């Protein structure tokens, strides 16, 4: 095996990036040292309201139905109030200036900027398009029992305890609006009275069931007023009731959690859960999952929700586009972050230029050797201010710099209202004035400004603490990843792809050194390297000094990674330097129409669609790849090894724009 430096690879068509990344499972789950676990990708992108999507170009080949579906869902979400971080009524997102996306992205990072410089194989690269359609990238979650999640059953478990389907139609839209305002404390009313026009016991029972099922936290009673019957809805237990569904309304014989398979298109996991929670009128924190999944993809994963019936969940299939829920079951326990074996990927690279021999070489290398386990580009953000710079400032305890890096104006691709917010902050340093420019308050900029407004500019630590913990930790984990990428490139440059004395390997969760006498007992696939922290070992060779030098250049001490604020203390972790994908298979297919899907999804199979038929000799060729990866590994880094090209948005956008011209 030999390593190769990154060189300029000529490419006619490009790769766009936005993949699955099950990060940071360790901090929330077990804080174990084995680095199959770091912060979830969606904390990587912070909030869709604040950062332009990581997509290089919106492809015309994406179906009109899918686009309408997104609009349908998002339009309903936008009706929510401003405090939910969404647009107020009458406000619209501003159009970007005429500058092209490629021009705006020229200020972004490249792979070299974040330490991604080596390849493990010597085959010749070739070009191809990843995610020309988001349906070209499919992710199936692999559970801790090794079972791959598939959506293949939409039926609802039969349960005599469930109310009839009439609960979904018995309430008028006006009554639903009144009940929702009562449920969410949006007005001063303490109750809502619903007149019963067809006064039968059956009708009253259905109304009682409808209110309790559709509006968690509300109780009901029957009252007679002026000779008329009313169902009166009121709060059962104050504001906590919304987050904690009523215990007495759930059958004791039934598991408290409804587990289901979520099939989603072009939505990340947290966005999907926010949508589901709004339609169910519950708090998002009653949902649990094992890992977050990609946005620009079709993904299939298991979700659990507390005390929501399969019947209610299945009803959402009639309301939502780009989502499908199925494979329902009731279980005693929720799901936990990190409790998965990994993910199965099905990826199509369209319009490839490589010969059959080149493809065979590349895929055999991926199967037999693997790829360098770099943290992918999305780990470091998409704007001209990388997330690792913010993390470095946090670790240095330079809080004024933290605020400046997050809020200062920057070149590149951003929403117009965010640009105005930054300009206002630069001009006035007034958090309230800057906040007024920002209709979307839930993004990290909005949260920080709210904190500064509340605590003042002299208490930045408390102001920064308003940002959700995972988002805050994302910055320092980004810095760890930046250091790790650079150190792995140095390690491979110095010693190649073989274990050497002083390297680290894991025995269980404990790191030990490779001794001279034991070198032949290990392979490069056993070697791990540490993410910097106060509770890890460093290699006993030249790279240990390189770690110290890199941190010293950033005014940090490798032997003092404890922060005076406990949340920002880094214990460190270990991560394998080479990953060999499992269950690797591939085929090259020919096709004429770039708009057609090249394989069936779970939903296609449920609907009985026949698989695609390929031309014997078509106008285009595509490489279809299947492989499995453990958590916290980046599929784009595997594809980078196959194609031998820079996967940064900056490079890919420029190449893509050149091709489009």
Secondary structure, DSSP 8 states (H G I E B T S, - for coil): ---EE------SS-B---------HHHHTT--SBSS----HHHHS--TTTS--S-S---TTS-HHHHHHHHHHHHHHTTS-GGGTS--TT-------SS-HHHHHTTS--GGGGT--EES--S-----EE-SSGGGEEEEEEETTS-B-----------TTS--GGGGTSS-HHHHHHHHHHHTT-SS-SEEEEE-SS--HHHHHHHHHHHHHHSTTEEEEEEEETTEEEEEEEESSTTHHHHS--STTS-TTS-SEEEEEEEEES--HHHHHHHHHHHHTS-GGGEEES----SSSEEEEEEEEET--HHHHHHGGGT-SSEEEEEEEEESS---TT-EEEEEEEEEEES----HHHHHHHHHHHHHT-EE----GGGG-SSSS-HHHHHHHHHTT-HHHHHHHHHS--SSS--HHHHHHHHHHHHH--HHHHHHT-S--SSHHHHHHHHHHHH-TT-HHHHHTTS-HHHHHHHHHHHHHHHHHHHHHHHHHHH-SS--TT-EEEETTEEEE--GGGGGG--GGGEEEEES-TT----SSHHHHHHHHHHHHTT--TT----SSGGG----EEEESEE--EEEEEEEEEES-TTS-SS--HHHHHTT------BSS-SEEEEEEEEEE-TT--HHHHHHHHHT----HHHHHHHHHHHH-
